[in-house]
Amino acid sequence: MHAQGGHFHPTEPWLLTALFNGSVNTYDHNAGALVRGFEVAEVSVRCAKFIPRKNWFVPGSDDYQLRVFNYNTHEKIAAFEVQPDYNRCLTVHPTLPIVLMGSDDV
């Protein structure tokens, strides 16, 4: 398992991991156990962040997509093509519905 990125949940003992194999996993860092696994893409997932106020997480992947998942129901809420190159990093505004992404745009 090759982790590309990670993010700690602000209130739960969870670590969200973005993985080279296209998955995103949530681990309980107190118990050292897998909580949930998501098959996100057929390509590498470079970054992922929790949006706890919505029970969501957003991963960015090498297929130029930003996806939105509910981490309790496994439902994919939305998917957007956001950039013409690999998504490298993202950040989520703490109160507004804004996600910023960075890539290797040419």
SERO-4910 file (N, C-alpha, C, O; in steps of 0.05 Angstrom, whole numbers):
BEGIN
 pado doro    nc1    nc2    nc3   cac1   cac2   cac3    cc1    cc2    cc3    oc1    oc2    oc3
  Met    A     17    -24      0      0      0      0     18     25      0     35     28     18
  His    A     14     41    -20     30     66    -23     12     90    -19     -5     96    -36
  Ala    A     16    103      4     -1    127     10     10    151     -4     34    157     -3
  Gln    A     -8    166    -17     -1    191    -30     -7    215    -13      6    236    -16
  Gly    A    -26    213      5    -34    235     22    -51    225     45    -61    203     45
  Gly    A    -55    243     65    -71    236     88    -83    260    101    -75    283     96
  His    A   -104    255    117   -118    277    131   -131    266    156   -144    245    155
  Phe    A   -126    279    179   -139    271    204   -166    284    207   -170    308    201
  His    A   -186    268    215   -213    279    221   -211    296    246   -196    288    265
  Pro    A   -224    319    247   -221    337    270   -234    327    296   -226    336    318
  Thr    A   -254    309    295   -267    301    319   -267    270    324   -270    261    346
  Glu    A   -263    255    303   -262    226    305   -233    217    304   -216    231    294
  Pro    A   -226    193    315   -199    183    314   -192    170    287   -182    148    286
  Trp    A   -197    184    265   -194    173    238   -172    187    223   -168    211    225
  Leu    A   -158    171    207   -139    181    187   -149    172    160   -153    148    155
  Leu    A   -153    191    142   -161    186    114   -136    184     98   -119    202     99
  Thr    A   -133    162     82   -109    159     66   -117    157     36   -135    143     29
  Ala    A   -102    172     20   -105    171     -9    -83    152    -20    -60    156    -14
  Leu    A    -91    133    -35    -73    111    -42    -67    110    -72    -83    117    -89
  Phe    A    -43    100    -78    -33     97   -105    -51     78   -122    -53     81   -146
  Asn    A    -63     59   -109    -79     39   -123   -108     48   -130   -124     33   -140
  Gly    A   -114     74   -125   -140     85   -131   -161     83   -109   -184     90   -113
  Ser    A   -152     75    -85   -170     72    -62   -166     95    -43   -145    109    -43
  Val    A   -186     99    -26   -184    117     -3   -193    100     21   -215     88     20
  Asn    A   -177     99     41   -184     84     66   -185    102     90   -170    122     91
  Thr    A   -202     95    108   -203    109    134   -194     89    156   -205     67    157
  Tyr    A   -175     97    172   -164     81    194   -171     94    220   -170    118    223
  Asp    A   -177     78    240   -178     87    268   -150     87    279   -138     66    283
  His    A   -139    111    283   -111    112    292   -107    104    321    -85    100    330
  Asn    A   -129    103    337   -126     92    364   -125     62    364   -109     50    378
  Ala    A   -142     49    348   -144     20    348   -124      8    327   -119    -16    328
  Gly    A   -114     25    309    -97     14    288   -112     -4    268   -100    -23    258
  Ala    A   -137      2    263   -154    -15    247   -167      0    224   -173     24    226
  Leu    A   -172    -14    202   -187     -3    180   -216      1    188   -229    -17    198
  Val    A   -227     25    183   -255     31    189   -271     27    163   -292     14    164
  Arg    A   -263     39    141   -277     38    116   -257     39     93   -236     52     95
  Gly    A   -264     27     71   -249     28     47   -267     36     23   -289     27     22
  Phe    A   -256     52      5   -271     62    -18   -254     58    -43   -231     65    -44
  Glu    A   -266     46    -63   -254     44    -90   -262     70   -104   -285     73   -112
  Val    A   -243     88   -108   -249    115   -118   -244    117   -148   -261    127   -163
  Ala    A   -221    107   -158   -213    111   -185   -196     87   -195   -187     71   -178
  Glu    A   -192     85   -221   -175     65   -232   -146     74   -234   -129     60   -243
  Val    A   -141     99   -225   -115    111   -225   -108    120   -197   -125    118   -179
  Ser    A    -85    130   -193    -75    139   -167    -92    161   -155   -100    180   -170
  Val    A    -98    159   -130   -111    181   -115    -89    196   -100    -75    184    -84
  Arg    A    -85    221   -106    -63    237    -96    -69    251    -69    -50    255    -53
  Cys    A    -94    258    -64   -100    273    -41   -129    269    -33   -146    261    -50
  Ala    A   -136    273     -8   -163    270      2   -166    286     28   -148    287     44
  Lys    A   -189    298     31   -195    313     55   -223    307     65   -242    302     49
  Phe    A   -226    307     91   -253    305    104   -268    332    101   -256    353    102
  Ile    A   -294    330     98   -312    353    102   -332    344    124   -354    335    118
  Pro    A   -324    346    149   -339    334    171   -367    345    175   -385    330    184
  Arg    A   -372    370    168   -398    382    173   -419    369    155   -443    371    160
  Lys    A   -411    355    133   -429    341    115   -426    311    116   -441    297    102
  Asn    A   -407    300    132   -401    272    132   -390    263    105   -396    241     95
  Trp    A   -374    280     92   -363    275     66   -333    274     67   -320    283     86
  Phe    A   -321    263     45   -293    267     40   -291    273     10   -307    264     -6
  Val    A   -270    287      2   -265    293    -26   -237    284    -33   -217    292    -21
  Pro    A   -234    265    -53   -208    257    -63   -203    269    -90   -221    273   -106
  Gly    A   -177    275    -95   -168    283   -122   -150    262   -133   -133    251   -119
  Ser    A   -154    255   -159   -141    233   -171   -128    240   -198   -132    262   -208
  Asp    A   -113    220   -209    -98    225   -233   -115    224   -258   -105    227   -281
  Asp    A   -141    220   -255   -160    222   -278   -173    249   -280   -193    253   -293
  Tyr    A   -161    268   -265   -169    297   -265   -196    302   -252   -208    323   -256
  Gln    A   -205    283   -237   -231    284   -224   -230    292   -195   -211    284   -181
  Leu    A   -249    308   -187   -254    312   -158   -281    299   -153   -301    305   -166
  Arg    A   -281    280   -134   -305    266   -127   -313    273    -98   -296    281    -82
  Val    A   -338    270    -92   -349    275    -66   -363    250    -56   -381    240    -70
  Phe    A   -355    239    -33   -367    215    -22   -378    221      6   -366    236     21
  Asn    A   -400    208     13   -409    207     40   -395    184     54   -398    161     45
  Tyr    A   -380    189     75   -364    168     87   -380    150    105   -370    129    114
  Asn    A   -405    156    111   -422    138    127   -438    119    109   -442     96    116
  Thr    A   -448    129     86   -465    113     68   -451    101     44   -462     85     30
  His    A   -426    109     39   -411    102     15   -422    114    -11   -413    107    -33
  Glu    A   -442    131     -9   -454    143    -33   -435    163    -46   -422    180    -32
  Lys    A   -432    161    -73   -418    182    -87   -437    205    -92   -457    201   -106
  Ile    A   -432    228    -81   -449    251    -82   -446    266   -109   -466    274   -121
  Ala    A   -421    269   -118   -416    284   -143   -388    276   -154   -372    265   -139
  Ala    A   -384    283   -179   -357    281   -191   -355    303   -212   -373    309   -227
  Phe    A   -331    315   -213   -326    337   -231   -298    334   -243   -279    326   -229
  Glu    A   -295    340   -269   -269    343   -280   -260    371   -274   -273    390   -282
  Val    A   -238    373   -260   -231    399   -249   -205    411   -261   -202    436   -260
  Gln    A   -187    395   -272   -162    406   -281   -152    389   -304   -159    365   -306
  Pro    A   -136    400   -322   -126    384   -344   -100    369   -338    -85    362   -356
  Asp    A    -94    365   -313    -70    350   -305    -75    337   -278    -96    341   -266
  Tyr    A    -55    323   -268    -58    308   -243    -64    327   -220    -51    347   -216
  Asn    A    -84    319   -204    -90    334   -179    -69    327   -158    -67    304   -151
  Arg    A    -55    346   -148    -34    342   -129    -41    347   -100    -32    334    -82
  Cys    A    -58    367    -96    -65    375    -68    -92    389    -69   -102    398    -89
  Leu    A   -105    389    -45   -130    403    -43   -134    413    -14   -121    402      4
  Thr    A   -150    433    -11   -158    442     15   -187    450     14   -198    457     -6
  Val    A   -200    447     37   -229    452     40   -232    476     59   -221    476     81
  His    A   -249    495     51   -255    518     68   -270    507     93   -288    490     89
  Pro    A   -265    518    117   -277    507    141   -307    512    143   -321    497    157
  Thr    A   -318    532    130   -346    538    133   -361    542    107   -386    538    106
  Leu    A   -348    550     86   -360    555     60   -358    531     42   -340    514     46
  Pro    A   -375    528     22   -373    505      3   -352    510    -18   -359    512    -42
  Ile    A   -327    512    -10   -305    518    -28   -283    497    -25   -275    491     -2
  Val    A   -274    486    -47   -252    467    -48   -232    479    -68   -239    485    -90
  Leu    A   -207    482    -60   -185    491    -77   -167    467    -83   -160    452    -66
  Met    A   -159    465   -109   -142    443   -117   -117    454   -131   -118    476   -143
  Gly    A    -95    440   -129    -71    446   -143    -63    423   -161    -67    400   -154
  Ser    A    -51    430   -184    -43    409   -203    -18    418   -218     -7    439   -213
  Asp    A     -9    400   -236     14    406   -253      5    418   -280     16    409   -301
  Asp    A    -13    437   -280    -23    448   -305      0    458   -322     19    470   -312
  Val    A     -1    453   -348     20    461   -366     14    488   -377     29    499   -393
***
